[in-house]
Amino acid sequence: MTQGAPVIAGVPNTGITGSTTINSVTSGPAGTIPPAALMVTNATGIGVEGNSGFSAIKSIAAGVLGSSTAGPGVFGSTSRTFGTSAAGVEGFHPSGTGVFGHSPDGFGVMGFGGGTFSAGVVGQSDMGVGVIALGGTGVGVFAAGEQAQLQLSPGVFPGAPTSGNHERGELWLDSNGDLFLCKAGGTPGTWKLIA
C-alpha cells in the first residue's frame, strides 16, 4: 500500500510512511455526542482491533467509546510486564475521569490481572479520588479475596490526622496499625479510634 492510496476493506493495509488518519470536522447539535471520525459495527465479532508495539488505538478528544450488546464495550490486552505500558486499557484525562464504565445490568469496568503482583484495576488521581464506586440501589463496593477481603496501607505517622481537610466517613490506618474513623468533617475533622 503506497502513501496516499485508499484504505481497502477486507485485506491488510500497510502504510509505508506516515500515518493513515481519518478526521471528522463536523460537530453535532448542542448536548449531543459529536459524529465519530470512524464507526465500525460488527454484530458477531470485534468492531475494532488494534495491534502495536506502543499504542494501538489513540484518540485525543473522547478517548474511546465502546458499546456492545453481547460482550465487552472495550477490551484491552497486553503481554508487556513493565511500567504503565503493561496496562491492557489505560485512560487519561487532565481534569476529568480517566476511565468511566457504566452497565445497566453487568460490570461497568472489569479488570483481570494474572500475575502474583498484578492488579485487576488500578485507579490513580493526583489530587482527587483514585477510584469511585457508585452502586445505585445496590452495593457501592464488593470485595472478596482468599488472603483478605480488604487491605489498607498504613500511614506514615501514629495517631489520627491532625491537619488537612477531611470528610465524615474517612478511614485512617496509622503507622502502628490502629484504625480511626472520621466522625465529623473539618480541619482536621473529628476522629475516633475504632480498632
Backbone as JSON Lines, residues from 0, in Angstrom:
{"i":0,"aa":"M","n":[0.85,-1.19,0.0],"ca":[0.0,0.0,0.0],"c":[0.89,1.24,0.0]}
{"i":1,"aa":"T","n":[0.78,2.04,-1.02],"ca":[1.61,3.24,-1.12],"c":[0.97,4.41,-0.4]}
{"i":2,"aa":"Q","n":[1.79,5.39,-0.06],"ca":[1.28,6.56,0.65],"c":[0.27,7.28,-0.22]}
{"i":3,"aa":"G","n":[-0.88,7.62,0.38],"ca":[-1.93,8.32,-0.35],"c":[-2.94,7.4,-1.0]}
{"i":4,"aa":"A","n":[-2.71,6.09,-0.95],"ca":[-3.65,5.14,-1.53],"c":[-4.86,4.99,-0.62]}
{"i":5,"aa":"P","n":[-6.03,4.66,-1.18],"ca":[-7.23,4.49,-0.35],"c":[-7.13,3.26,0.53]}
{"i":6,"aa":"V","n":[-7.84,3.32,1.66],"ca":[-7.9,2.16,2.55],"c":[-8.84,1.14,1.93]}
{"i":7,"aa":"I","n":[-8.4,-0.1,1.85],"ca":[-9.17,-1.16,1.22],"c":[-9.71,-2.09,2.3]}
{"i":8,"aa":"A","n":[-11.02,-2.26,2.34],"ca":[-11.65,-3.1,3.35],"c":[-11.46,-4.57,3.01]}
{"i":9,"aa":"G","n":[-11.31,-5.39,4.05],"ca":[-11.26,-6.83,3.86],"c":[-9.88,-7.4,3.62]}
{"i":10,"aa":"V","n":[-8.86,-6.53,3.51],"ca":[-7.5,-7.0,3.29],"c":[-6.55,-6.2,4.18]}
{"i":11,"aa":"P","n":[-5.35,-6.74,4.47],"ca":[-4.39,-5.95,5.26],"c":[-3.97,-4.69,4.52]}
{"i":12,"aa":"N","n":[-3.88,-3.58,5.25],"ca":[-3.43,-2.32,4.67],"c":[-2.16,-1.89,5.4]}
{"i":13,"aa":"T","n":[-1.08,-1.74,4.69],"ca":[0.2,-1.39,5.29],"c":[0.69,-0.06,4.75]}
{"i":14,"aa":"G","n":[0.86,0.9,5.65],"ca":[1.38,2.19,5.24],"c":[2.9,2.17,5.27]}
{"i":15,"aa":"I","n":[3.53,2.64,4.21],"ca":[4.99,2.63,4.14],"c":[5.58,3.75,4.98]}
{"i":16,"aa":"T","n":[5.03,4.94,4.87],"ca":[5.49,6.07,5.68],"c":[4.28,6.81,6.22]}
{"i":17,"aa":"G","n":[4.47,7.49,7.35],"ca":[3.4,8.3,7.9],"c":[2.28,7.47,8.49]}
{"i":18,"aa":"S","n":[1.19,8.15,8.83],"ca":[0.03,7.52,9.45],"c":[-1.19,7.69,8.58]}
{"i":19,"aa":"T","n":[-2.08,6.72,8.64],"ca":[-3.37,6.85,7.97],"c":[-4.33,7.51,8.94]}
{"i":20,"aa":"T","n":[-4.86,8.68,8.61],"ca":[-5.73,9.42,9.51],"c":[-7.12,9.55,8.91]}
{"i":21,"aa":"I","n":[-8.11,9.52,9.8],"ca":[-9.5,9.74,9.42],"c":[-10.03,10.83,10.33]}
{"i":22,"aa":"N","n":[-10.44,11.93,9.76],"ca":[-10.84,13.09,10.55],"c":[-12.32,13.4,10.37]}
{"i":23,"aa":"S","n":[-12.98,13.77,11.47],"ca":[-14.34,14.27,11.42],"c":[-14.29,15.74,11.82]}
{"i":24,"aa":"V","n":[-14.69,16.62,10.91],"ca":[-14.57,18.05,11.17],"c":[-15.91,18.68,11.53]}
{"i":25,"aa":"T","n":[-16.99,17.91,11.47],"ca":[-18.3,18.44,11.79],"c":[-18.61,18.21,13.26]}
{"i":26,"aa":"S","n":[-19.57,18.94,13.78],"ca":[-19.98,18.78,15.16],"c":[-21.49,18.6,15.21]}
{"i":27,"aa":"G","n":[-21.96,17.86,16.19],"ca":[-23.38,17.61,16.32],"c":[-24.09,18.72,17.07]}
{"i":28,"aa":"P","n":[-25.42,18.61,17.23],"ca":[-26.19,19.61,17.98],"c":[-25.71,19.71,19.42]}
{"i":29,"aa":"A","n":[-25.95,20.85,20.04],"ca":[-25.53,21.06,21.43],"c":[-26.15,19.99,22.34]}
{"i":30,"aa":"G","n":[-25.33,19.46,23.24],"ca":[-25.81,18.45,24.17],"c":[-25.79,17.04,23.63]}
{"i":31,"aa":"T","n":[-25.29,16.85,22.41],"ca":[-25.22,15.51,21.83],"c":[-23.77,15.12,21.6]}
{"i":32,"aa":"I","n":[-23.55,13.83,21.43],"ca":[-22.21,13.34,21.13],"c":[-21.9,13.68,19.67]}
{"i":33,"aa":"P","n":[-20.77,14.34,19.4],"ca":[-20.44,14.7,18.02],"c":[-20.2,13.47,17.16]}
{"i":34,"aa":"P","n":[-20.28,13.61,15.83],"ca":[-20.09,12.47,14.95],"c":[-18.72,11.84,15.13]}
{"i":35,"aa":"A","n":[-18.65,10.52,15.0],"ca":[-17.39,9.81,15.12],"c":[-16.61,9.9,13.81]}
{"i":36,"aa":"A","n":[-15.28,10.02,13.93],"ca":[-14.45,10.02,12.74],"c":[-14.49,8.65,12.08]}
{"i":37,"aa":"L","n":[-14.59,7.61,12.87],"ca":[-14.66,6.25,12.36],"c":[-15.62,5.44,13.21]}
{"i":38,"aa":"M","n":[-16.59,4.83,12.6],"ca":[-17.53,3.97,13.32],"c":[-17.53,2.6,12.67]}
{"i":39,"aa":"V","n":[-17.28,1.58,13.49],"ca":[-17.23,0.21,12.98],"c":[-18.28,-0.61,13.72]}
{"i":40,"aa":"T","n":[-19.12,-1.31,12.99],"ca":[-20.17,-2.13,13.57],"c":[-19.97,-3.58,13.14]}
{"i":41,"aa":"N","n":[-19.94,-4.46,14.12],"ca":[-19.82,-5.88,13.84],"c":[-20.77,-6.6,14.79]}
{"i":42,"aa":"A","n":[-21.8,-7.23,14.26],"ca":[-22.85,-7.82,15.1],"c":[-22.38,-9.06,15.84]}
{"i":43,"aa":"T","n":[-21.38,-9.77,15.32],"ca":[-21.0,-11.04,15.92],"c":[-19.52,-11.12,16.3]}
{"i":44,"aa":"G","n":[-18.76,-10.09,16.05],"ca":[-17.33,-10.16,16.34],"c":[-16.82,-8.86,16.95]}
{"i":45,"aa":"I","n":[-15.54,-8.56,16.71],"ca":[-14.88,-7.38,17.25],"c":[-15.06,-6.21,16.3]}
{"i":46,"aa":"G","n":[-15.45,-5.05,16.84],"ca":[-15.61,-3.86,16.0],"c":[-14.29,-3.31,15.53]}
{"i":47,"aa":"V","n":[-13.38,-3.04,16.46],"ca":[-12.07,-2.51,16.11],"c":[-11.01,-3.27,16.92]}
{"i":48,"aa":"E","n":[-9.97,-3.71,16.24],"ca":[-8.86,-4.37,16.92],"c":[-7.58,-3.66,16.55]}
{"i":49,"aa":"G","n":[-6.76,-3.3,17.55],"ca":[-5.51,-2.61,17.29],"c":[-4.33,-3.39,17.83]}
{"i":50,"aa":"N","n":[-3.28,-3.49,17.04],"ca":[-2.05,-4.17,17.46],"c":[-0.87,-3.25,17.19]}
{"i":51,"aa":"S","n":[-0.09,-2.99,18.22],"ca":[1.04,-2.08,18.07],"c":[2.08,-2.37,19.13]}
{"i":52,"aa":"G","n":[3.33,-2.05,18.82],"ca":[4.38,-2.2,19.81],"c":[4.33,-1.11,20.86]}
{"i":53,"aa":"F","n":[3.56,-0.03,20.61],"ca":[3.49,1.06,21.57],"c":[2.05,1.4,21.92]}
{"i":54,"aa":"S","n":[1.32,2.05,21.05],"ca":[-0.07,2.42,21.32],"c":[-0.93,2.03,20.14]}
{"i":55,"aa":"A","n":[-1.8,1.04,20.35],"ca":[-2.58,0.51,19.23],"c":[-3.67,1.48,18.78]}
{"i":56,"aa":"I","n":[-4.41,2.04,19.71],"ca":[-5.51,2.95,19.38],"c":[-5.35,4.2,20.22]}
{"i":57,"aa":"K","n":[-5.36,5.36,19.58],"ca":[-5.17,6.61,20.29],"c":[-6.19,7.62,19.82]}
{"i":58,"aa":"S","n":[-6.79,8.35,20.77],"ca":[-7.74,9.41,20.45],"c":[-7.48,10.58,21.36]}
{"i":59,"aa":"I","n":[-7.73,11.79,20.87],"ca":[-7.42,13.0,21.63],"c":[-8.64,13.5,22.41]}
{"i":60,"aa":"A","n":[-9.81,13.46,21.81],"ca":[-10.98,14.07,22.45],"c":[-11.69,13.09,23.37]}
{"i":61,"aa":"A","n":[-12.58,12.29,22.83],"ca":[-13.4,11.41,23.67],"c":[-12.76,10.07,23.91]}
{"i":62,"aa":"G","n":[-11.44,10.0,23.82],"ca":[-10.77,8.73,24.09],"c":[-11.31,7.62,23.23]}
{"i":63,"aa":"V","n":[-11.91,6.64,23.85],"ca":[-12.52,5.53,23.14],"c":[-13.9,5.3,23.71]}
{"i":64,"aa":"L","n":[-14.9,5.28,22.85],"ca":[-16.27,4.98,23.26],"c":[-16.63,3.61,22.72]}
{"i":65,"aa":"G","n":[-16.88,2.67,23.62],"ca":[-17.2,1.32,23.19],"c":[-18.58,0.93,23.65]}
{"i":66,"aa":"S","n":[-19.36,0.34,22.75],"ca":[-20.71,-0.1,23.07],"c":[-20.93,-1.49,22.51]}
{"i":67,"aa":"S","n":[-21.52,-2.36,23.31],"ca":[-21.74,-3.72,22.87],"c":[-23.02,-4.25,23.49]}
{"i":68,"aa":"T","n":[-23.73,-5.1,22.75],"ca":[-24.94,-5.71,23.28],"c":[-24.71,-7.13,23.76]}
{"i":69,"aa":"A","n":[-23.52,-7.68,23.47],"ca":[-23.29,-9.08,23.84],"c":[-21.87,-9.36,24.27]}
{"i":70,"aa":"G","n":[-21.14,-8.36,24.71],"ca":[-19.76,-8.58,25.12],"c":[-19.16,-7.3,25.65]}
{"i":71,"aa":"P","n":[-17.83,-7.24,25.82],"ca":[-17.19,-6.03,26.34],"c":[-17.33,-4.86,25.36]}
{"i":72,"aa":"G","n":[-17.6,-3.66,25.9],"ca":[-17.61,-2.47,25.06],"c":[-16.21,-2.13,24.59]}
{"i":73,"aa":"V","n":[-15.25,-2.22,25.48],"ca":[-13.83,-2.01,25.16],"c":[-13.04,-3.15,25.79]}
{"i":74,"aa":"F","n":[-12.19,-3.79,25.0],"ca":[-11.36,-4.88,25.51],"c":[-9.9,-4.58,25.2]}
{"i":75,"aa":"G","n":[-9.05,-4.64,26.22],"ca":[-7.63,-4.39,26.0],"c":[-6.8,-5.51,26.59]}
{"i":76,"aa":"S","n":[-5.74,-5.88,25.89],"ca":[-4.88,-6.96,26.36],"c":[-3.43,-6.59,26.04]}
{"i":77,"aa":"T","n":[-2.53,-6.95,26.93],"ca":[-1.12,-6.68,26.7],"c":[-0.28,-7.84,27.21]}
{"i":78,"aa":"S","n":[0.9,-8.01,26.6],"ca":[1.84,-9.03,27.06],"c":[3.05,-8.39,27.71]}
{"i":79,"aa":"R","n":[3.04,-7.06,27.81],"ca":[4.16,-6.36,28.44],"c":[4.14,-6.57,29.95]}
{"i":80,"aa":"T","n":[5.31,-6.47,30.56],"ca":[5.41,-6.73,32.0],"c":[6.17,-5.63,32.73]}
{"i":81,"aa":"F","n":[6.13,-4.41,32.21],"ca":[6.85,-3.34,32.88],"c":[6.1,-2.03,32.75]}
{"i":82,"aa":"G","n":[6.15,-1.23,33.84],"ca":[5.65,0.14,33.82],"c":[4.19,0.27,33.42]}
{"i":83,"aa":"T","n":[3.8,1.51,33.12],"ca":[2.43,1.78,32.74],"c":[2.08,1.2,31.38]}
{"i":84,"aa":"S","n":[3.1,0.88,30.57],"ca":[2.84,0.28,29.26],"c":[2.25,-1.12,29.39]}
{"i":85,"aa":"A","n":[2.25,-1.66,30.6],"ca":[1.72,-3.01,30.79],"c":[0.21,-3.02,30.94]}
{"i":86,"aa":"A","n":[-0.45,-1.87,30.85],"ca":[-1.9,-1.82,31.02],"c":[-2.62,-2.29,29.77]}
{"i":87,"aa":"G","n":[-3.64,-3.14,29.96],"ca":[-4.46,-3.54,28.83],"c":[-5.27,-2.37,28.3]}
{"i":88,"aa":"V","n":[-5.85,-1.6,29.19],"ca":[-6.58,-0.38,28.84],"c":[-6.09,0.72,29.77]}
{"i":89,"aa":"E","n":[-5.66,1.83,29.22],"ca":[-5.21,2.96,30.02],"c":[-5.95,4.21,29.58]}
{"i":90,"aa":"G","n":[-6.55,4.89,30.53],"ca":[-7.28,6.11,30.21],"c":[-6.69,7.29,30.95]}
{"i":91,"aa":"F","n":[-6.57,8.44,30.27],"ca":[-6.01,9.64,30.89],"c":[-6.84,10.85,30.52]}
{"i":92,"aa":"H","n":[-7.17,11.65,31.52],"ca":[-7.85,12.92,31.3],"c":[-7.22,13.93,32.25]}
{"i":93,"aa":"P","n":[-6.73,15.07,31.75],"ca":[-6.01,16.01,32.62],"c":[-6.86,16.65,33.7]}
{"i":94,"aa":"S","n":[-8.19,16.71,33.52],"ca":[-9.03,17.36,34.52],"c":[-10.35,16.65,34.74]}
{"i":95,"aa":"G","n":[-10.47,15.41,34.26],"ca":[-11.73,14.69,34.42],"c":[-11.49,13.24,34.81]}
{"i":96,"aa":"T","n":[-12.25,12.34,34.21],"ca":[-12.21,10.92,34.54],"c":[-11.39,10.17,33.5]}
{"i":97,"aa":"G","n":[-10.41,9.39,33.95],"ca":[-9.58,8.63,33.02],"c":[-10.35,7.51,32.35]}
{"i":98,"aa":"V","n":[-11.05,6.7,33.11],"ca":[-11.86,5.61,32.57],"c":[-13.21,5.64,33.27]}
{"i":99,"aa":"F","n":[-14.29,5.63,32.49],"ca":[-15.65,5.61,33.06],"c":[-16.39,4.41,32.48]}
{"i":100,"aa":"G","n":[-16.91,3.59,33.36],"ca":[-17.66,2.42,32.9],"c":[-19.06,2.42,33.47]}
{"i":101,"aa":"H","n":[-20.03,2.13,32.63],"ca":[-21.44,2.08,33.07],"c":[-22.12,0.87,32.45]}
{"i":102,"aa":"S","n":[-22.82,0.13,33.27],"ca":[-23.55,-1.02,32.78],"c":[-24.9,-1.08,33.48]}
{"i":103,"aa":"P","n":[-26.01,-1.17,32.72],"ca":[-27.31,-1.26,33.36],"c":[-27.57,-2.6,34.03]}
{"i":104,"aa":"D","n":[-26.83,-3.65,33.62],"ca":[-27.08,-4.97,34.19],"c":[-25.85,-5.85,34.06]}
{"i":105,"aa":"G","n":[-24.71,-5.35,34.56],"ca":[-23.48,-6.13,34.45],"c":[-22.34,-5.42,35.15]}
{"i":106,"aa":"F","n":[-21.16,-5.42,34.55],"ca":[-19.98,-4.77,35.11],"c":[-19.65,-3.52,34.29]}
{"i":107,"aa":"G","n":[-19.55,-2.37,34.98],"ca":[-19.14,-1.16,34.28],"c":[-17.7,-1.24,33.85]}
{"i":108,"aa":"V","n":[-16.83,-1.64,34.74],"ca":[-15.42,-1.85,34.44],"c":[-15.0,-3.18,35.05]}
{"i":109,"aa":"M","n":[-14.37,-4.03,34.25],"ca":[-13.9,-5.31,34.76],"c":[-12.45,-5.48,34.36]}
{"i":110,"aa":"G","n":[-11.59,-5.78,35.33],"ca":[-10.18,-5.96,35.03],"c":[-9.69,-7.27,35.59]}
{"i":111,"aa":"F","n":[-8.72,-7.87,34.91],"ca":[-8.15,-9.14,35.35],"c":[-6.64,-9.05,35.31]}
{"i":112,"aa":"G","n":[-6.0,-9.35,36.43],"ca":[-4.54,-9.41,36.5],"c":[-4.11,-10.81,36.83]}
{"i":113,"aa":"G","n":[-3.3,-11.43,35.98],"ca":[-2.98,-12.83,36.16],"c":[-1.74,-13.11,36.98]}
{"i":114,"aa":"G","n":[-0.88,-12.11,37.19],"ca":[0.38,-12.34,37.88],"c":[0.26,-12.2,39.38]}
{"i":115,"aa":"T","n":[1.3,-12.64,40.09],"ca":[1.33,-12.6,41.55],"c":[1.23,-11.17,42.07]}
{"i":116,"aa":"F","n":[1.9,-10.24,41.4],"ca":[1.93,-8.85,41.84],"c":[1.11,-7.94,40.92]}
{"i":117,"aa":"S","n":[0.18,-8.5,40.19],"ca":[-0.64,-7.71,39.27],"c":[-1.91,-7.23,39.96]}
{"i":118,"aa":"A","n":[-2.6,-6.3,39.32],"ca":[-3.87,-5.78,39.82],"c":[-4.89,-5.8,38.7]}
{"i":119,"aa":"G","n":[-6.12,-6.17,39.04],"ca":[-7.17,-6.18,38.03],"c":[-7.49,-4.78,37.55]}
{"i":120,"aa":"V","n":[-7.65,-3.84,38.48],"ca":[-7.95,-2.45,38.15],"c":[-7.11,-1.55,39.04]}
{"i":121,"aa":"V","n":[-6.46,-0.56,38.47],"ca":[-5.69,0.43,39.23],"c":[-6.27,1.81,38.92]}
{"i":122,"aa":"G","n":[-6.59,2.56,39.96],"ca":[-7.07,3.93,39.77],"c":[-6.15,4.9,40.48]}
{"i":123,"aa":"Q","n":[-5.75,5.96,39.8],"ca":[-4.84,6.93,40.39],"c":[-5.3,8.35,40.06]}
{"i":124,"aa":"S","n":[-5.3,9.19,41.07],"ca":[-5.63,10.6,40.87],"c":[-4.6,11.44,41.61]}
{"i":125,"aa":"D","n":[-4.11,12.49,40.96],"ca":[-3.08,13.32,41.58],"c":[-3.63,14.14,42.75]}
{"i":126,"aa":"M","n":[-4.91,14.54,42.69],"ca":[-5.46,15.39,43.74],"c":[-6.85,14.97,44.2]}
{"i":127,"aa":"G","n":[-7.48,14.02,43.52],"ca":[-8.84,13.64,43.86],"c":[-8.93,12.24,44.42]}
{"i":128,"aa":"V","n":[-9.91,11.48,43.96],"ca":[-10.16,10.12,44.43],"c":[-9.64,9.13,43.39]}
{"i":129,"aa":"G","n":[-8.89,8.13,43.84],"ca":[-8.34,7.15,42.91],"c":[-9.41,6.32,42.23]}
{"i":130,"aa":"V","n":[-10.38,5.83,42.98],"ca":[-11.46,5.01,42.43],"c":[-12.77,5.43,43.08]}
{"i":131,"aa":"I","n":[-13.8,5.69,42.28],"ca":[-15.14,5.99,42.78],"c":[-16.06,4.86,42.36]}
{"i":132,"aa":"A","n":[-16.8,4.31,43.3],"ca":[-17.73,3.23,43.01],"c":[-19.13,3.67,43.43]}
{"i":133,"aa":"L","n":[-20.07,3.65,42.48],"ca":[-21.45,4.05,42.74],"c":[-22.36,2.86,42.47]}
{"i":134,"aa":"G","n":[-23.02,2.38,43.5],"ca":[-23.84,1.18,43.36],"c":[-25.3,1.42,43.07]}
{"i":135,"aa":"G","n":[-25.72,2.7,42.99],"ca":[-27.14,2.97,42.77],"c":[-27.98,2.42,43.91]}
{"i":136,"aa":"T","n":[-28.93,1.54,43.61],"ca":[-29.74,0.92,44.66],"c":[-29.09,-0.35,45.19]}
{"i":137,"aa":"G","n":[-27.87,-0.63,44.72],"ca":[-27.17,-1.84,45.18],"c":[-26.01,-1.51,46.09]}
{"i":138,"aa":"V","n":[-24.92,-2.23,45.94],"ca":[-23.74,-2.11,46.79],"c":[-22.67,-1.29,46.06]}
{"i":139,"aa":"G","n":[-22.08,-0.33,46.77],"ca":[-21.05,0.51,46.15],"c":[-19.77,-0.25,45.88]}
{"i":140,"aa":"V","n":[-19.28,-1.0,46.85],"ca":[-18.04,-1.76,46.68],"c":[-18.23,-3.15,47.27]}
{"i":141,"aa":"F","n":[-17.89,-4.17,46.5],"ca":[-17.88,-5.55,46.98],"c":[-16.46,-6.07,46.83]}
{"i":142,"aa":"A","n":[-15.87,-6.56,47.92],"ca":[-14.5,-7.04,47.88],"c":[-14.43,-8.46,48.42]}
{"i":143,"aa":"A","n":[-13.73,-9.32,47.7],"ca":[-13.56,-10.7,48.13],"c":[-12.14,-11.14,47.81]}
{"i":144,"aa":"G","n":[-11.55,-11.92,48.69],"ca":[-10.21,-12.43,48.44],"c":[-9.87,-13.51,49.44]}
{"i":145,"aa":"E","n":[-9.17,-14.55,48.99],"ca":[-8.83,-15.66,49.89],"c":[-7.84,-15.21,50.96]}
{"i":146,"aa":"Q","n":[-6.92,-14.3,50.63],"ca":[-5.98,-13.81,51.63],"c":[-6.65,-12.81,52.56]}
{"i":147,"aa":"A","n":[-7.4,-11.87,52.01],"ca":[-8.16,-10.88,52.78],"c":[-9.12,-10.19,51.84]}
{"i":148,"aa":"Q","n":[-10.25,-9.72,52.37],"ca":[-11.21,-9.01,51.53],"c":[-10.78,-7.58,51.23]}
{"i":149,"aa":"L","n":[-10.05,-6.96,52.18],"ca":[-9.67,-5.57,52.03],"c":[-8.36,-5.3,52.77]}
{"i":150,"aa":"Q","n":[-7.51,-4.47,52.2],"ca":[-6.26,-4.1,52.85],"c":[-6.07,-2.59,52.76]}
{"i":151,"aa":"L","n":[-5.73,-1.96,53.9],"ca":[-5.4,-0.54,53.93],"c":[-3.9,-0.39,54.12]}
{"i":152,"aa":"S","n":[-3.31,0.51,53.36],"ca":[-1.88,0.77,53.51],"c":[-1.66,1.68,54.72]}
{"i":153,"aa":"P","n":[-0.78,1.31,55.65],"ca":[-0.58,2.13,56.85],"c":[-0.06,3.52,56.51]}
{"i":154,"aa":"G","n":[-0.47,4.5,57.32],"ca":[0.01,5.86,57.16],"c":[1.44,6.01,57.63]}
{"i":155,"aa":"V","n":[1.99,7.21,57.47],"ca":[3.4,7.42,57.81],"c":[3.59,7.92,59.23]}
{"i":156,"aa":"F","n":[2.51,8.18,59.97],"ca":[2.66,8.67,61.35],"c":[1.63,7.99,62.25]}
{"i":157,"aa":"P","n":[1.9,7.95,63.57],"ca":[0.94,7.35,64.51],"c":[-0.2,8.31,64.84]}
{"i":158,"aa":"G","n":[-1.34,7.74,65.19],"ca":[-2.48,8.56,65.57],"c":[-3.3,9.05,64.39]}
{"i":159,"aa":"A","n":[-4.41,9.7,64.71],"ca":[-5.3,10.23,63.68],"c":[-4.69,11.48,63.03]}
{"i":160,"aa":"P","n":[-5.12,11.84,61.83],"ca":[-4.61,13.04,61.17],"c":[-4.87,14.3,62.02]}
{"i":161,"aa":"T","n":[-3.9,15.18,62.02],"ca":[-4.01,16.43,62.79],"c":[-4.0,17.66,61.89]}
{"i":162,"aa":"S","n":[-4.02,17.46,60.59],"ca":[-4.04,18.59,59.65],"c":[-4.78,18.17,58.38]}
{"i":163,"aa":"G","n":[-5.08,19.16,57.56],"ca":[-5.77,18.88,56.31],"c":[-7.27,18.78,56.48]}
{"i":164,"aa":"N","n":[-7.98,18.94,55.37],"ca":[-9.45,18.85,55.4],"c":[-9.88,17.4,55.2]}
{"i":165,"aa":"H","n":[-10.77,16.93,56.06],"ca":[-11.22,15.55,55.99],"c":[-12.74,15.5,56.03]}
{"i":166,"aa":"E","n":[-13.3,14.43,55.45],"ca":[-14.74,14.26,55.37],"c":[-15.21,13.13,56.27]}
{"i":167,"aa":"R","n":[-16.43,13.25,56.76],"ca":[-17.02,12.18,57.57],"c":[-17.06,10.88,56.77]}
{"i":168,"aa":"G","n":[-16.65,9.8,57.42],"ca":[-16.64,8.51,56.76],"c":[-15.26,8.05,56.31]}
{"i":169,"aa":"E","n":[-14.27,8.93,56.38],"ca":[-12.91,8.53,56.01],"c":[-12.34,7.57,57.05]}
{"i":170,"aa":"L","n":[-11.53,6.63,56.58],"ca":[-10.83,5.69,57.46],"c":[-9.34,5.97,57.37]}
{"i":171,"aa":"W","n":[-8.65,5.9,58.5],"ca":[-7.21,6.13,58.54],"c":[-6.55,5.04,59.36]}
{"i":172,"aa":"L","n":[-5.63,4.31,58.73],"ca":[-4.83,3.31,59.44],"c":[-3.46,3.92,59.7]}
{"i":173,"aa":"D","n":[-3.12,4.11,60.97],"ca":[-1.87,4.81,61.28],"c":[-0.68,3.86,61.2]}
{"i":174,"aa":"S","n":[0.51,4.4,61.48],"ca":[1.73,3.61,61.34],"c":[1.84,2.49,62.36]}
{"i":175,"aa":"N","n":[1.05,2.55,63.44],"ca":[1.04,1.49,64.45],"c":[0.02,0.4,64.16]}
{"i":176,"aa":"G","n":[-0.78,0.6,63.1],"ca":[-1.82,-0.37,62.79],"c":[-3.14,-0.09,63.46]}
{"i":177,"aa":"D","n":[-3.3,1.09,64.12],"ca":[-4.57,1.48,64.73],"c":[-5.47,2.12,63.67]}
{"i":178,"aa":"L","n":[-6.76,1.79,63.72],"ca":[-7.71,2.25,62.71],"c":[-8.62,3.33,63.29]}
{"i":179,"aa":"F","n":[-8.72,4.45,62.58],"ca":[-9.54,5.59,63.01],"c":[-10.62,5.88,61.99]}
{"i":180,"aa":"L","n":[-11.78,6.35,62.49],"ca":[-12.9,6.74,61.64],"c":[-13.18,8.22,61.85]}
{"i":181,"aa":"C","n":[-13.33,8.95,60.75],"ca":[-13.69,10.37,60.84],"c":[-15.19,10.48,61.08]}
{"i":182,"aa":"K","n":[-15.58,10.98,62.25],"ca":[-17.0,11.07,62.63],"c":[-17.64,12.37,62.13]}
{"i":183,"aa":"A","n":[-16.85,13.43,61.98],"ca":[-17.36,14.71,61.51],"c":[-16.29,15.39,60.67]}
{"i":184,"aa":"G","n":[-16.7,15.93,59.54],"ca":[-15.76,16.57,58.64],"c":[-15.23,17.88,59.2]}
{"i":185,"aa":"G","n":[-14.08,18.29,58.72],"ca":[-13.49,19.54,59.15],"c":[-11.99,19.52,58.97]}
{"i":186,"aa":"T","n":[-11.3,20.47,59.6],"ca":[-9.84,20.55,59.54],"c":[-9.29,20.48,60.95]}
{"i":187,"aa":"P","n":[-8.85,19.36,61.44],"ca":[-8.62,18.11,60.69],"c":[-9.78,17.12,60.75]}
{"i":188,"aa":"G","n":[-10.95,17.53,61.23],"ca":[-12.06,16.6,61.41],"c":[-12.05,15.99,62.8]}
{"i":189,"aa":"T","n":[-13.13,15.25,63.12],"ca":[-13.24,14.58,64.41],"c":[-13.04,13.09,64.2]}
{"i":190,"aa":"W","n":[-12.0,12.54,64.83],"ca":[-11.62,11.14,64.6],"c":[-11.86,10.3,65.85]}
{"i":191,"aa":"K","n":[-12.24,9.03,65.62],"ca":[-12.48,8.1,66.71],"c":[-11.7,6.82,66.43]}
{"i":192,"aa":"L","n":[-10.97,6.35,67.46],"ca":[-10.27,5.08,67.35],"c":[-11.3,3.94,67.38]}
{"i":193,"aa":"I","n":[-11.29,3.1,66.37],"ca":[-12.28,2.02,66.32],"c":[-11.64,0.65,66.42]}
{"i":194,"aa":"A","n":[-10.34,0.55,66.21],"ca":[-9.69,-0.76,66.34],"c":[-8.19,-0.57,66.47]}
